[in-house]
């Protein structure tokens, strides 16, 4: 990696099954950090980029931290895929404590869940001051702008309660599986 680029550790945090590993896997593919041939077949193809342990694949949840690297024109990133299940919160803390910034992934169909709240509080406590909100699974709610705005308002209240300024936090409607708004604007979310 080029030495003239700024390095950033970027943690992906949020409730279990909200699509963190899928989002990271698809991001790595789109940024050229992995090749299409490295993907498994099926609906878990992006998730399995990061969830490599047999138990993770069997249970369908991230257990341990997973790291990956990619770079853009300005930055070199180390992505930290943090577990979302409450049983593995110690691993989430370890990953988030390494982060310069975080992407909070919230599923549009589930909304704010217990680990959504816990991860926001922990990230702020651990000194993460840069946050992006990825409202994921927009394809599941038929790309509903009303659903996106409703969830954006709810999340804004939550993050404001711990000291983030919602007006300074990007909220992005995404579909980790379909690839909407991961690296390019999607026509599904005008």
CORRA-V83109 format. One record per pair of residues at least 24 apart in sequence whose C-alpha atoms are under 7 Angstrom apart, sorted by sequence separation. I is the first residue (numbers start at 1). J is the second residue. D is the distance in whole Angstrom. If there is no record, write none. Layout:
i=I j=J d=D
i=I j=J d=D
//
This chain:
i=22 j=46 d=5
i=25 j=49 d=5
i=22 j=47 d=4
i=25 j=50 d=6
i=63 j=88 d=6
i=148 j=173 d=7
i=21 j=47 d=5
i=65 j=91 d=6
i=102 j=128 d=7
i=64 j=91 d=6
i=96 j=123 d=6
i=101 j=128 d=6
i=108 j=135 d=6
i=100 j=128 d=6
i=101 j=129 d=7
i=102 j=130 d=6
i=103 j=131 d=6
i=104 j=132 d=6
i=105 j=133 d=6
i=106 j=134 d=6
i=107 j=135 d=6
i=108 j=136 d=6
i=109 j=137 d=7
i=21 j=50 d=6
i=86 j=115 d=7
i=97 j=126 d=6
i=99 j=128 d=7
i=101 j=130 d=5
i=102 j=131 d=5
i=103 j=132 d=5
i=104 j=133 d=5
i=105 j=134 d=5
i=106 j=135 d=5
i=107 j=136 d=5
i=108 j=137 d=6
i=65 j=95 d=6
i=101 j=131 d=6
i=102 j=132 d=6
i=103 j=133 d=6
i=104 j=134 d=6
i=105 j=135 d=6
i=106 j=136 d=6
i=107 j=137 d=5
i=108 j=138 d=6
i=84 j=115 d=7
i=103 j=134 d=7
i=105 j=136 d=6
i=109 j=140 d=7
i=109 j=141 d=6
i=108 j=141 d=7
i=138 j=173 d=6
i=138 j=174 d=6
i=139 j=175 d=6
i=33 j=70 d=6
i=132 j=169 d=6
i=133 j=170 d=6
i=134 j=171 d=6
i=135 j=172 d=6
i=136 j=173 d=6
i=137 j=174 d=6
i=138 j=175 d=5
i=124 j=162 d=7
i=131 j=169 d=6
i=132 j=170 d=5
i=133 j=171 d=5
i=134 j=172 d=5
i=135 j=173 d=5
i=136 j=174 d=5
i=137 j=175 d=5
i=31 j=70 d=7
i=120 j=159 d=7
i=132 j=171 d=6
i=133 j=172 d=6
i=134 j=173 d=6
i=135 j=174 d=6
i=136 j=175 d=5
i=137 j=176 d=7
i=108 j=148 d=7
i=111 j=151 d=6
i=134 j=174 d=6
i=136 j=176 d=6
i=121 j=162 d=7
i=28 j=70 d=7
i=16 j=61 d=7
i=143 j=188 d=7
i=143 j=189 d=6
i=21 j=81 d=6
i=20 j=81 d=7
i=10 j=77 d=7
i=6 j=74 d=7
i=7 j=75 d=6
i=8 j=76 d=6
i=9 j=77 d=6
i=10 j=78 d=6
i=11 j=79 d=6
i=12 j=80 d=6
i=16 j=84 d=4
i=5 j=74 d=6
i=6 j=75 d=5
i=7 j=76 d=5
i=8 j=77 d=5
i=9 j=78 d=5
i=10 j=79 d=5
i=11 j=80 d=5
i=12 j=81 d=5
i=13 j=82 d=6
i=15 j=84 d=5
i=16 j=85 d=5
i=5 j=75 d=5
i=6 j=76 d=6
i=7 j=77 d=6
i=8 j=78 d=6
i=9 j=79 d=6
i=10 j=80 d=6
i=11 j=81 d=6
i=12 j=82 d=6
i=14 j=84 d=6
i=15 j=85 d=7
i=5 j=76 d=6
i=11 j=82 d=7
i=13 j=84 d=7
i=11 j=95 d=7
i=11 j=96 d=6
i=20 j=105 d=6
i=19 j=105 d=7
i=18 j=105 d=6
i=11 j=99 d=6
i=18 j=106 d=6
i=9 j=98 d=7
i=10 j=99 d=5
i=13 j=102 d=7
i=18 j=107 d=5
i=9 j=99 d=5
i=10 j=100 d=6
i=11 j=101 d=6
i=12 j=102 d=6
i=13 j=103 d=6
i=14 j=104 d=5
i=9 j=100 d=5
i=10 j=101 d=5
i=11 j=102 d=5
i=12 j=103 d=5
i=13 j=104 d=5
i=14 j=105 d=5
i=8 j=100 d=6
i=9 j=101 d=7
i=10 j=102 d=5
i=11 j=103 d=6
i=12 j=104 d=6
i=13 j=105 d=6
i=14 j=106 d=6
i=15 j=113 d=6
i=15 j=114 d=7
i=15 j=115 d=5
i=14 j=115 d=6
i=15 j=116 d=5
i=14 j=116 d=5
i=14 j=119 d=6
i=13 j=119 d=6
i=19 j=136 d=7
i=26 j=176 d=7
i=23 j=176 d=4
i=26 j=179 d=7
i=22 j=176 d=6
i=22 j=177 d=6
i=27 j=182 d=6
i=19 j=176 d=7
//
